Amino acid sequence: MEQIQYHIRCKKGEVHNAVLLPGDIERADYIETKFFRNSKKIIENREFHIYNGSYENKSVAVCSTGIGCMSAAVAIEELTNIGCKHFIRVGTCGSLSPEINPGDIIIVTGAVRGDGASKEYIPIEYPAVADYRIITALQNRAKKKNTDYSIGIIRTHDAFYMESPFAFGDYKKRVAIWAEAGVLAIENESSTLFVIGSLRKVQVGAILVVAGNLITGKKGTKDELQKSIDKAITIASGALVDLQKGEEKKI
């Protein structure tokens, strides 16, 4: 009998190998309900809700990762252990550019490693970069959907209440160094996912929706953000389909 993973409670063969990684449990449930066909609940344990389904007649899965890099690391490690190999984070972020507004979409190329989890894996000099094949697949799908997007580096960190509008003190002063360096946005999971993906030799990328602008203070409405999140889910799901088709052509 194959070993059951401690946290996600799955073993090899139980989860499709192309996986969307939202942080929010409710978003995982939403993806399964609205976007997947022939869906099946695999497990609900702690912050991990996992579903298998199909999208454009290709097998796909979704697994929520919870908040932050530690739980995201657990998810991708255990999913990799059971054979999953394509991962796309679908999440939200805070913009650091006056030109990138709530509801805008960002395709991530790399992340500033402001988290603690990835430092447990390897020294800080090691880069946190998205897999180029996933970046390309996301770009192609966005263009196919006539969806505008920004592309570039974001920052991942662990202290939400230090670098957000909910923070105490002058959060704008804290994020100024990153804004001046051209970092597009701030979020809480991608850098660790990228580092582990590189070390475990699986493909990892991220597509993010801007929930608010940390520089201008602009915020999106719930309806506006949901429309953009739906677009991001569609782009990411399509990218997972294309990655699998690309592998089939090589066989």
C-alpha positions as CSV (number, residue, x, y, z in Angstrom):
1,M,0.0,0.0,0.0
2,E,1.3,3.5,-0.9
3,Q,2.1,5.8,2.0
4,I,-0.6,8.2,2.8
5,Q,0.7,11.8,3.2
6,Y,0.4,13.1,6.7
7,H,-1.4,16.4,6.1
8,I,-3.3,16.0,2.8
9,R,-4.3,12.4,3.6
10,C,-3.7,11.2,0.0
11,K,-1.5,8.7,-1.7
12,K,-0.1,8.2,-5.2
13,G,-2.7,8.1,-7.9
14,E,-5.4,9.8,-6.0
15,V,-4.8,13.4,-7.2
16,H,-4.5,14.5,-10.8
17,N,-1.0,15.7,-11.6
18,A,-1.9,19.3,-12.7
19,V,-3.0,21.3,-9.7
20,L,-4.4,24.8,-9.1
21,L,-3.3,26.2,-5.7
22,P,-5.6,28.8,-4.3
23,G,-4.9,29.8,-0.7
24,D,-8.6,30.2,0.3
25,I,-10.6,27.0,1.1
26,E,-13.7,28.7,-0.3
27,R,-11.9,29.5,-3.6
28,A,-11.0,25.8,-4.0
29,D,-14.6,24.9,-3.4
30,Y,-15.7,27.6,-5.9
31,I,-13.3,26.3,-8.5
32,E,-14.5,22.8,-8.2
33,T,-18.2,23.9,-8.4
34,K,-18.0,26.5,-11.2
35,F,-15.1,25.5,-13.4
36,F,-14.5,21.7,-13.2
37,R,-16.6,19.0,-14.8
38,N,-16.9,15.5,-13.5
39,S,-15.5,16.7,-10.2
40,K,-14.9,14.6,-7.1
41,K,-14.0,15.6,-3.6
42,I,-10.8,13.8,-2.6
43,I,-10.2,15.2,0.9
44,E,-11.0,17.9,3.4
45,N,-8.4,18.1,6.2
46,R,-7.2,21.2,8.0
47,E,-6.7,23.9,5.4
48,F,-6.4,21.5,2.6
49,H,-9.5,20.9,0.4
50,I,-8.6,18.8,-2.6
51,Y,-10.8,18.0,-5.7
52,N,-10.2,16.2,-8.9
53,G,-12.1,17.2,-12.1
54,S,-11.7,17.9,-15.8
55,Y,-11.3,21.2,-17.7
56,E,-11.4,21.1,-21.5
57,N,-11.4,17.3,-21.3
58,K,-8.1,17.2,-19.4
59,S,-7.6,16.0,-15.9
60,V,-7.0,18.8,-13.4
61,A,-7.1,19.2,-9.6
62,V,-7.4,22.0,-7.0
63,C,-5.9,22.1,-3.5
64,S,-6.3,25.0,-1.1
65,T,-3.1,25.9,0.7
66,G,-4.3,28.1,3.6
67,I,-2.6,31.4,4.5
68,G,1.2,31.8,4.2
69,C,4.2,29.9,3.2
70,M,4.4,27.1,5.8
71,S,1.1,25.5,4.8
72,A,1.8,26.2,1.1
73,A,5.1,24.3,1.5
74,V,3.3,21.3,3.1
75,A,0.8,21.2,0.3
76,I,3.3,21.3,-2.6
77,E,5.7,18.9,-0.8
78,E,3.0,16.3,-0.2
79,L,1.4,16.7,-3.6
80,T,4.8,16.2,-5.2
81,N,5.4,13.1,-3.2
82,I,2.3,11.5,-4.7
83,G,3.2,12.4,-8.3
84,C,1.8,15.9,-9.0
85,K,4.0,17.9,-11.3
86,H,2.3,21.1,-12.6
87,F,1.2,23.7,-10.1
88,I,-0.3,27.2,-10.6
89,R,-1.0,29.4,-7.6
90,V,-4.2,31.4,-8.2
91,G,-4.4,34.2,-5.6
92,T,-4.8,37.8,-4.8
93,C,-2.2,40.5,-4.0
94,G,-1.7,44.2,-3.1
95,S,-0.3,46.3,-5.9
96,L,2.9,48.4,-5.5
97,S,2.6,50.2,-8.8
98,P,0.3,53.2,-9.3
99,E,-0.4,51.9,-12.8
100,I,-1.7,48.4,-11.6
101,N,-5.1,48.8,-10.2
102,P,-7.6,46.6,-8.3
103,G,-8.9,43.9,-10.6
104,D,-5.8,43.8,-12.7
105,I,-4.0,40.5,-13.4
106,I,-0.3,39.8,-12.8
107,I,1.6,36.9,-14.2
108,V,4.5,36.3,-11.9
109,T,8.1,35.7,-13.1
110,G,9.8,35.6,-9.7
111,A,9.4,36.6,-6.1
112,V,11.4,38.5,-3.5
113,R,12.0,36.0,-0.7
114,G,10.7,37.9,2.3
115,D,9.2,34.7,3.8
116,G,10.8,32.4,6.4
117,A,9.9,29.0,5.1
118,S,12.0,29.1,1.9
119,K,15.1,30.1,4.0
120,E,14.7,26.8,5.9
121,Y,15.3,25.0,2.5
122,I,18.2,26.9,1.0
123,P,20.2,30.2,1.5
124,I,18.6,33.4,0.5
125,E,20.9,33.8,-2.5
126,Y,19.0,31.0,-4.3
127,P,16.3,32.7,-6.5
128,A,12.6,32.2,-6.3
129,V,11.6,32.0,-10.0
130,A,8.5,30.7,-11.7
131,D,8.9,27.9,-14.3
132,Y,9.3,29.4,-17.7
133,R,6.9,26.9,-19.3
134,I,4.2,27.9,-16.9
135,I,4.9,31.6,-17.5
136,T,4.6,31.0,-21.3
137,A,1.4,28.9,-20.9
138,L,-0.2,31.6,-18.8
139,Q,0.7,34.3,-21.3
140,N,-0.6,32.3,-24.2
141,R,-3.9,31.7,-22.5
142,A,-4.3,35.3,-21.4
143,K,-3.8,36.4,-25.0
144,K,-6.2,33.8,-26.2
145,K,-8.8,35.3,-23.8
146,N,-7.9,38.9,-24.8
147,T,-7.1,39.5,-21.2
148,D,-4.6,42.3,-20.3
149,Y,-2.0,41.5,-17.7
150,S,1.2,42.8,-16.1
151,I,4.2,40.5,-15.8
152,G,7.1,40.7,-13.4
153,I,8.5,40.3,-9.9
154,I,6.4,40.3,-6.8
155,R,7.3,40.1,-3.1
156,T,6.3,37.3,-0.7
157,H,6.4,37.9,3.0
158,D,5.0,36.4,6.2
159,A,3.7,39.5,8.2
160,F,0.4,40.5,6.6
161,Y,-0.1,43.1,9.4
162,M,3.2,44.8,8.6
163,E,2.8,45.5,4.9
164,S,-0.9,46.1,4.2
165,P,-3.5,48.8,4.8
166,F,-4.4,46.9,8.0
167,A,-0.9,47.3,9.4
168,F,0.0,49.5,12.3
169,G,2.3,52.4,11.7
170,D,3.5,53.7,8.3
171,Y,3.2,50.6,6.1
172,K,3.7,52.8,3.0
173,K,7.2,53.6,4.3
174,R,7.9,49.9,4.7
175,V,6.9,49.0,1.2
176,A,8.6,52.0,-0.5
177,I,11.9,50.2,-1.1
178,W,10.1,47.5,-3.1
179,A,7.9,49.9,-5.1
180,E,11.0,51.9,-6.0
181,A,12.7,48.6,-7.1
182,G,9.9,47.9,-9.6
183,V,8.3,45.1,-7.6
184,L,4.8,44.8,-8.8
185,A,2.9,43.5,-5.8
186,I,3.0,41.9,-2.4
187,E,1.5,38.5,-1.3
188,N,2.1,35.6,1.0
189,E,2.9,32.3,-0.7
190,S,4.6,32.4,-4.1
191,S,8.3,32.5,-3.2
192,T,8.3,29.3,-1.2
193,L,6.2,27.5,-3.9
194,F,8.8,28.6,-6.5
195,V,11.8,27.5,-4.4
196,I,10.4,24.1,-3.6
197,G,9.3,23.7,-7.2
198,S,12.8,24.3,-8.4
199,L,14.3,22.0,-5.7
200,R,11.8,19.2,-6.3
201,K,12.0,19.6,-10.1
202,V,8.3,20.3,-10.7
203,Q,6.7,23.1,-12.6
204,V,5.3,26.0,-10.5
205,G,3.9,29.4,-11.5
206,A,1.5,32.0,-10.2
207,I,-1.2,34.3,-11.5
208,L,-2.5,37.0,-9.1
209,V,-5.5,39.4,-9.0
210,V,-4.9,42.8,-7.5
211,A,-7.3,43.2,-4.5
212,G,-6.1,46.7,-3.7
213,N,-3.3,49.2,-4.4
214,L,-1.0,49.8,-1.5
215,I,0.4,53.0,-3.0
216,T,-2.8,54.8,-4.1
217,G,-5.2,53.3,-1.6
218,K,-7.6,52.2,-4.3
219,K,-9.8,49.1,-3.6
220,G,-11.8,46.9,-5.9
221,T,-15.5,46.1,-5.3
222,K,-16.4,42.5,-4.5
223,D,-18.1,42.0,-8.0
224,E,-15.1,43.6,-9.8
225,L,-12.6,41.4,-8.1
226,Q,-14.7,38.2,-8.6
227,K,-14.8,38.8,-12.3
228,S,-11.0,39.1,-12.4
229,I,-10.6,36.1,-10.2
230,D,-12.8,34.1,-12.6
231,K,-10.6,35.3,-15.5
232,A,-7.4,34.2,-13.6
233,I,-8.9,30.8,-12.8
234,T,-9.9,30.3,-16.5
235,I,-6.4,31.3,-17.7
236,A,-4.7,29.1,-15.1
237,S,-6.9,26.1,-15.8
238,G,-6.3,26.5,-19.6
239,A,-2.5,26.7,-19.0
240,L,-2.6,23.4,-17.1
241,V,-4.4,21.9,-20.1
242,D,-1.8,23.2,-22.5
243,L,1.1,22.0,-20.4
244,Q,-0.4,18.5,-20.5
245,K,-0.9,18.6,-24.2
246,G,2.7,19.7,-24.7
247,E,3.9,16.7,-22.7
248,E,1.7,14.4,-24.8
249,K,3.3,15.7,-28.0
250,K,6.8,14.7,-26.7
251,I,5.7,11.1,-26.2
